[in-house]
Amino acid sequence: MKLKNYSLITLAISLLLSLNGCKQQPVTSVLSSDGVRIAFNQQGNGKPAIIFVHGWSNNKSIWDDQIVHFSDKYKAIAVDLAGFGESGDNRTSWTMSAFGDDVTAIIKTLKLKKVVLVGFSMGAPVVIETAGKVPENIAGVVLVDDLMNIEAKYPPEIVHLYDSIMMDLVTNPAPEKLEGVFFKTNIRENTNRCIAMLKKNESTTGYRGSLQEYFKWCNDSVIDALKKVKAPVRAINSDSEPTNIEAFRKYVPSFKADIIPGVGHVVFWDAPDKFNSLLEESIEEFSK
């Protein structure tokens, strides 16, 4: 009888430990609207939640320093969009809207009620699309070094040129292709870090399709997408090209932009302290 009771107690304890273990395991992936598995990291428990979205050809690891920094105060989430990093590449439509569905799936699965979206480079259109899909969940949108002139148009020959240059960059990464454009400070360290990230890409499925869809979105959809955004929009840009604030304010009157001088495209690697400070200011303003 004692042995039987001991076995029951042991079983109960094991079950409780198992249940507690399950509760402690964070969700690390969701299915997007088209069934593609979307991987992400989450750290911290504060509010609001900040979702960081990477740019074309990179992945969620580009935000590693920001995840560590902001998770002390907020819930910080970094996403791998479909076709990048650890997410699935079994997608047929590589539109900005489809990428917006990737982020929306995370918001809905984690039941996030107050979210700040941060989108770098191609991630800027993605967070704009996301903000239009779940406007009631979005506290603010931060665009990072992209869409400096939302009225700019890209003719076919320019898109073709960019396609040639960028596809060569990701398939044959080299320091001379990155320095001075993507990085202007800590050049060797940042360049080596970027090349290591690019070389980890196991597949480039969807790279060309998403690049072409990015330019198509900029040409045809940006204005309509902005009109669906109800949350305040901010930008943190480099001074590599002028930010046309007045053009943006035609569609988002409250738009503000902060410019970090002397940095390359990846502003949060070149000037992490300044970037983090400006992003913190935006988050605090969104929370008022």
C-alpha positions as CSV (number, residue, x, y, z in Angstrom):
1,M,0.0,0.0,0.0
2,K,2.8,2.4,0.9
3,L,4.6,1.6,-2.4
4,K,1.4,2.3,-4.3
5,N,0.9,5.6,-2.5
6,Y,4.5,6.6,-3.2
7,S,4.1,5.8,-6.9
8,L,0.9,8.0,-7.0
9,I,2.7,10.9,-5.3
10,T,5.7,10.6,-7.6
11,L,3.4,10.6,-10.7
12,A,1.6,13.7,-9.4
13,I,4.8,15.5,-8.8
14,S,6.1,14.6,-12.2
15,L,2.9,15.8,-13.8
16,L,3.0,19.1,-12.0
17,L,6.7,19.6,-13.0
18,S,5.8,18.8,-16.6
19,L,2.9,21.3,-16.7
20,N,5.0,24.0,-15.1
21,G,7.8,23.3,-17.6
22,C,5.3,23.7,-20.5
23,K,4.1,27.0,-19.1
24,Q,7.7,28.3,-19.0
25,Q,8.4,27.5,-22.6
26,P,7.8,30.7,-24.7
27,V,6.1,30.5,-28.1
28,T,8.8,30.7,-30.8
29,S,6.9,30.3,-34.0
30,V,3.4,30.8,-35.5
31,L,1.8,30.0,-38.8
32,S,1.1,33.0,-41.1
33,S,-2.1,33.3,-43.1
34,D,-0.7,31.1,-45.9
35,G,0.5,28.4,-43.6
36,V,4.2,29.4,-43.6
37,R,5.9,28.9,-40.3
38,I,7.2,32.2,-38.9
39,A,10.0,32.1,-36.3
40,F,10.6,34.8,-33.7
41,N,12.4,35.5,-30.4
42,Q,10.7,37.1,-27.4
43,Q,12.3,38.4,-24.3
44,G,11.0,40.5,-21.3
45,N,7.5,41.0,-20.1
46,G,6.9,44.8,-19.9
47,K,4.5,46.9,-21.9
48,P,4.1,47.9,-24.6
49,A,5.5,45.0,-26.7
50,I,8.0,46.1,-29.3
51,I,8.2,44.0,-32.5
52,F,11.4,44.5,-34.5
53,V,11.2,43.6,-38.2
54,H,14.4,43.2,-40.2
55,G,15.1,44.3,-43.7
56,W,15.7,42.5,-47.0
57,S,18.1,39.6,-47.0
58,N,18.8,39.7,-43.2
59,N,17.1,38.1,-40.2
60,K,16.0,38.7,-36.7
61,S,19.6,38.4,-35.4
62,I,20.2,41.9,-36.7
63,W,18.3,43.2,-33.7
64,D,20.1,41.2,-31.1
65,D,21.5,44.2,-29.3
66,Q,18.1,46.0,-29.2
67,I,16.4,42.9,-27.8
68,V,18.8,42.8,-24.9
69,H,18.5,46.5,-24.3
70,F,14.8,46.9,-24.5
71,S,13.7,43.6,-22.8
72,D,14.7,45.0,-19.5
73,K,11.7,47.3,-19.6
74,Y,9.4,45.9,-22.4
75,K,8.5,42.7,-24.1
76,A,10.9,42.7,-27.1
77,I,10.2,40.5,-30.1
78,A,12.4,40.0,-33.2
79,V,10.8,38.4,-36.2
80,D,12.1,36.3,-39.1
81,L,9.9,37.1,-42.0
82,A,9.0,34.3,-44.4
83,G,12.0,33.2,-46.5
84,F,14.5,34.6,-44.0
85,G,16.4,33.3,-41.0
86,E,14.6,30.3,-39.4
87,S,11.2,30.9,-41.0
88,G,9.8,28.8,-43.7
89,D,10.3,29.6,-47.4
90,N,7.3,27.7,-48.8
91,R,5.5,30.9,-49.9
92,T,4.3,31.7,-53.4
93,S,3.4,35.4,-52.9
94,W,6.2,37.6,-51.5
95,T,4.2,40.8,-51.2
96,M,4.6,43.4,-48.4
97,S,1.0,42.5,-47.4
98,A,2.0,38.8,-47.0
99,F,4.9,39.9,-44.8
100,G,2.5,42.0,-42.8
101,D,0.4,38.9,-42.2
102,D,3.5,37.3,-40.7
103,V,3.8,40.0,-38.0
104,T,0.0,40.1,-37.5
105,A,0.0,36.3,-36.8
106,I,2.4,36.9,-33.9
107,I,0.3,39.8,-32.5
108,K,-2.8,37.7,-32.6
109,T,-1.2,34.5,-31.3
110,L,0.5,36.2,-28.3
111,K,-2.7,38.4,-27.8
112,L,-0.7,41.6,-27.7
113,K,-2.9,44.6,-27.1
114,K,-0.4,47.4,-27.3
115,V,2.4,47.1,-29.8
116,V,5.1,49.3,-31.1
117,L,6.3,48.2,-34.6
118,V,9.9,48.9,-35.6
119,G,10.7,48.2,-39.2
120,F,14.2,48.5,-40.8
121,S,14.6,49.0,-44.6
122,M,12.2,46.6,-46.3
123,G,10.7,46.1,-42.8
124,A,9.3,49.6,-43.0
125,P,6.6,48.7,-45.6
126,V,6.0,45.5,-43.6
127,V,5.2,47.4,-40.4
128,I,3.0,49.9,-42.2
129,E,1.1,47.0,-43.7
130,T,0.8,45.4,-40.3
131,A,-0.5,48.6,-38.7
132,G,-3.2,48.7,-41.2
133,K,-4.3,45.1,-40.6
134,V,-4.7,45.4,-36.8
135,P,-5.0,49.2,-36.1
136,E,-6.6,48.6,-32.7
137,N,-3.5,46.8,-31.4
138,I,-0.8,49.3,-32.6
139,A,0.4,52.1,-30.3
140,G,3.0,53.4,-32.7
141,V,5.1,52.8,-35.8
142,V,8.8,53.5,-36.2
143,L,10.4,53.4,-39.6
144,V,14.2,52.9,-39.7
145,D,16.2,54.3,-42.7
146,D,13.7,53.7,-45.4
147,L,10.9,55.6,-47.3
148,M,12.8,58.9,-47.0
149,N,10.8,60.1,-49.9
150,I,7.5,58.3,-50.1
151,E,6.6,60.1,-53.4
152,A,9.7,58.6,-55.2
153,K,9.0,56.2,-58.0
154,Y,11.2,53.5,-59.3
155,P,11.2,52.9,-63.1
156,P,11.8,49.3,-64.4
157,E,15.4,50.0,-65.4
158,I,16.2,51.2,-61.8
159,V,14.5,48.1,-60.3
160,H,16.5,45.9,-62.6
161,L,19.8,47.7,-61.5
162,Y,18.9,47.3,-57.8
163,D,18.0,43.6,-58.4
164,S,21.4,43.0,-60.0
165,I,23.4,44.8,-57.3
166,M,21.5,43.4,-54.3
167,M,21.3,39.8,-55.5
168,D,25.0,39.9,-56.1
169,L,25.5,41.3,-52.6
170,V,23.7,38.5,-50.8
171,T,25.1,35.6,-53.0
172,N,28.7,37.0,-52.9
173,P,29.1,39.2,-49.9
174,A,32.3,41.1,-49.6
175,P,33.6,44.0,-47.5
176,E,34.0,46.4,-50.4
177,K,30.3,46.0,-51.2
178,L,29.2,47.0,-47.7
179,E,31.6,49.6,-46.4
180,G,30.6,53.3,-46.7
181,V,27.0,52.5,-47.6
182,F,25.8,50.1,-45.0
183,F,28.4,51.0,-42.3
184,K,30.4,54.1,-41.6
185,T,31.5,53.5,-38.0
186,N,33.1,50.3,-36.5
187,I,33.4,49.4,-40.2
188,R,35.4,46.2,-39.8
189,E,33.4,44.8,-36.9
190,N,30.0,45.6,-38.5
191,T,31.1,44.4,-41.9
192,N,32.3,41.0,-40.6
193,R,29.1,40.7,-38.5
194,C,27.0,41.3,-41.6
195,I,28.9,38.9,-43.8
196,A,28.6,36.2,-41.2
197,M,24.9,36.7,-41.0
198,L,24.5,36.6,-44.8
199,K,26.6,33.5,-45.2
200,K,24.2,31.7,-42.8
201,N,21.4,31.9,-45.3
202,E,20.6,28.4,-46.4
203,S,18.2,29.5,-49.0
204,T,17.5,32.6,-51.1
205,T,14.1,31.4,-52.2
206,G,11.9,34.5,-52.3
207,Y,14.7,37.0,-52.2
208,R,14.2,38.3,-55.8
209,G,10.4,38.1,-55.5
210,S,10.4,40.1,-52.3
211,L,12.8,42.7,-53.7
212,Q,10.6,43.2,-56.7
213,E,7.5,43.4,-54.6
214,Y,9.1,46.0,-52.4
215,F,9.6,48.3,-55.3
216,K,6.1,47.6,-56.6
217,W,4.7,48.5,-53.2
218,C,6.7,51.7,-53.1
219,N,5.4,52.6,-56.6
220,D,1.8,51.6,-56.3
221,S,0.7,51.0,-52.7
222,V,2.5,53.1,-50.1
223,I,0.0,56.0,-50.0
224,D,-3.1,53.7,-49.7
225,A,-1.3,51.7,-47.0
226,L,-0.4,54.8,-45.0
227,K,-4.0,55.9,-45.0
228,K,-4.9,52.8,-43.1
229,V,-2.5,53.5,-40.3
230,K,-4.2,55.0,-37.3
231,A,-1.2,55.1,-34.9
232,P,1.5,57.8,-34.9
233,V,4.4,57.3,-37.2
234,R,8.0,58.2,-36.5
235,A,11.3,57.7,-38.4
236,I,14.9,57.2,-37.4
237,N,17.0,57.7,-40.5
238,S,20.7,58.2,-41.5
239,D,21.7,61.4,-43.3
240,S,22.7,59.4,-46.3
241,E,19.9,61.0,-48.2
242,P,17.4,63.8,-47.3
243,T,14.2,62.8,-45.5
244,N,11.2,64.5,-47.2
245,I,9.2,65.1,-44.0
246,E,6.7,67.4,-45.8
247,A,5.9,64.8,-48.4
248,F,5.2,62.3,-45.6
249,R,3.0,64.8,-43.7
250,K,0.6,65.0,-46.6
251,Y,-0.6,61.6,-45.5
252,V,0.4,61.4,-41.9
253,P,0.3,65.0,-40.6
254,S,1.8,64.2,-37.2
255,F,4.9,62.4,-38.7
256,K,8.2,63.1,-37.1
257,A,11.7,62.1,-38.2
258,D,15.0,62.0,-36.3
259,I,18.2,62.0,-38.3
260,I,21.4,60.5,-37.1
261,P,24.4,62.0,-38.9
262,G,27.5,60.2,-40.1
263,V,26.1,56.7,-40.1
264,G,25.4,54.1,-42.8
265,H,22.1,52.3,-43.6
266,V,22.2,50.0,-40.6
267,V,21.9,53.0,-38.2
268,F,21.4,50.9,-35.1
269,W,24.7,49.1,-35.5
270,D,26.6,52.3,-36.4
271,A,25.2,54.3,-33.5
272,P,23.4,51.9,-31.2
273,D,23.3,54.2,-28.1
274,K,21.8,57.1,-30.1
275,F,19.4,54.9,-31.9
276,N,18.2,53.2,-28.7
277,S,17.8,56.6,-27.0
278,L,15.7,57.9,-29.9
279,L,13.6,54.8,-30.0
280,E,13.0,55.0,-26.3
281,E,11.8,58.6,-26.7
282,S,9.3,57.5,-29.4
283,I,8.0,54.6,-27.2
284,E,7.5,57.0,-24.3
285,E,5.6,59.4,-26.6
286,F,3.4,56.7,-27.9
287,S,2.5,55.7,-24.4
288,K,1.2,59.1,-23.3
